Amino acid sequence: MSEHPAPADREIVVANGDEAVAYYRQAFDAAELWRECLLDGSVLAAEMVLGPYHLLLKQDPGRAAPASEPAAEDCAVLEYAEPDAAYARALAAGGLAEPSGHAAGPGGLVRDAYGQRWDVVGRDR
């Protein structure tokens, strides 16, 4: 039995667990805490850490797109020492740039392929 350090802050159902795990690693340097795999080795569920957040990914192959758009104010803040580089990495991995509601500065707001919004900021914000 594995021990989980904290309940998930965000739970996301995705069509392809392998792609989602790869996206969050590439886009946000997420660390994987645990995973459950199907017999073919593909990810059925995984828990990842992104900054202060625990993200629980669950695969549902019938899911083609996010079930619903998160509310405009539903946005997680991720702090990085080099926010512009982190923001560029998130966009290069497939995230979409969104207008930010705060003053211009390093980083920016990203909506990922799974409908989640992430505000990439500097640590000194």
C-alpha positions as CSV (number, residue, x, y, z in Angstrom):
1,M,0.0,0.0,0.0
2,S,1.4,3.4,-1.0
3,E,1.2,6.4,1.3
4,H,0.0,9.6,-0.2
5,P,1.4,12.8,1.3
6,A,-1.6,15.0,0.8
7,P,-5.0,15.0,-0.9
8,A,-5.1,16.2,-4.5
9,D,-5.7,19.9,-4.9
10,R,-6.9,19.3,-8.5
11,E,-8.4,16.2,-10.0
12,I,-8.3,16.0,-13.8
13,V,-9.9,13.3,-16.0
14,V,-7.9,12.9,-19.3
15,A,-8.3,10.8,-22.4
16,N,-4.7,9.7,-22.4
17,G,-2.8,9.4,-19.1
18,D,0.6,8.9,-20.7
19,E,0.3,12.2,-22.6
20,A,-1.0,14.1,-19.6
21,V,1.9,12.9,-17.4
22,A,4.4,13.8,-20.1
23,Y,2.7,17.3,-20.6
24,Y,2.9,18.2,-17.0
25,R,6.5,17.1,-16.7
26,Q,7.6,19.0,-19.8
27,A,5.4,22.1,-19.2
28,F,5.8,22.6,-15.5
29,D,8.6,20.3,-14.2
30,A,6.0,18.3,-12.4
31,A,7.2,15.4,-10.2
32,E,5.4,12.2,-10.3
33,L,4.6,10.7,-6.8
34,W,2.9,7.5,-7.9
35,R,1.1,5.9,-10.8
36,E,-1.2,3.0,-11.5
37,C,-0.9,1.3,-14.8
38,L,-3.0,-0.9,-17.0
39,L,-1.7,-4.3,-18.1
40,D,-0.2,-2.7,-21.2
41,G,1.8,-0.3,-19.1
42,S,-0.2,2.8,-19.9
43,V,-1.0,5.2,-17.1
44,L,-4.5,4.7,-15.6
45,A,-4.0,7.2,-12.8
46,A,-1.1,9.3,-11.4
47,E,-0.4,11.9,-8.7
48,M,2.0,14.7,-9.5
49,V,3.3,17.7,-7.7
50,L,3.4,21.1,-9.4
51,G,4.8,23.7,-7.1
52,P,2.6,23.6,-4.0
53,Y,-0.2,21.6,-5.8
54,H,-1.0,17.9,-5.8
55,L,-2.6,17.0,-9.1
56,L,-4.5,13.7,-9.5
57,L,-4.8,12.5,-13.1
58,K,-7.3,9.8,-14.1
59,Q,-7.6,8.3,-17.5
60,D,-10.9,7.9,-19.3
61,P,-10.3,7.0,-22.9
62,G,-13.8,8.3,-23.8
63,R,-12.9,11.9,-22.7
64,A,-12.1,13.9,-25.8
65,A,-11.9,17.4,-24.2
66,P,-12.3,19.0,-20.8
67,A,-15.8,18.4,-19.4
68,S,-16.2,22.1,-18.7
69,E,-14.2,25.2,-18.6
70,P,-12.9,26.2,-15.2
71,A,-14.3,29.5,-13.9
72,A,-12.2,32.5,-14.9
73,E,-11.1,33.0,-11.3
74,D,-10.1,29.3,-11.0
75,C,-6.4,29.6,-11.5
76,A,-3.4,28.0,-9.7
77,V,-0.3,30.1,-9.2
78,L,3.1,28.5,-10.0
79,E,6.2,30.4,-8.8
80,Y,9.5,29.9,-10.7
81,A,12.9,31.5,-10.3
82,E,12.8,32.1,-14.1
83,P,9.2,32.7,-14.9
84,D,9.7,33.7,-18.6
85,A,11.5,30.5,-19.3
86,A,8.8,28.4,-17.4
87,Y,6.1,30.2,-19.3
88,A,7.8,29.6,-22.7
89,R,8.2,25.9,-21.8
90,A,4.5,25.6,-20.9
91,L,3.5,27.2,-24.3
92,A,6.0,25.0,-26.2
93,A,4.5,21.9,-24.5
94,G,1.1,22.8,-25.9
95,G,-0.4,25.3,-23.5
96,L,-2.4,28.3,-24.7
97,A,-1.5,31.9,-23.7
98,E,-4.4,33.7,-22.0
99,P,-4.8,37.4,-21.1
100,S,-3.6,38.0,-17.5
101,G,-5.6,40.0,-15.0
102,H,-2.5,41.3,-13.2
103,A,0.1,43.8,-14.1
104,A,2.5,43.0,-16.8
105,G,5.6,41.2,-15.6
106,P,7.6,38.0,-16.1
107,G,5.7,34.8,-16.8
108,G,2.0,34.8,-17.8
109,L,-1.3,32.9,-17.8
110,V,-1.5,29.5,-19.5
111,R,-4.5,27.2,-20.2
112,D,-3.4,23.6,-20.6
113,A,-4.9,21.0,-23.0
114,Y,-7.0,19.7,-20.1
115,G,-8.7,23.0,-19.3
116,Q,-6.7,24.0,-16.3
117,R,-5.4,27.5,-15.9
118,W,-1.9,28.2,-14.4
119,D,-0.5,31.6,-13.6
120,V,3.3,31.4,-14.1
121,V,4.9,34.1,-11.9
122,G,8.3,35.0,-10.4
123,R,9.1,34.0,-6.8
124,D,9.5,37.6,-5.7
125,R,5.9,38.5,-6.8
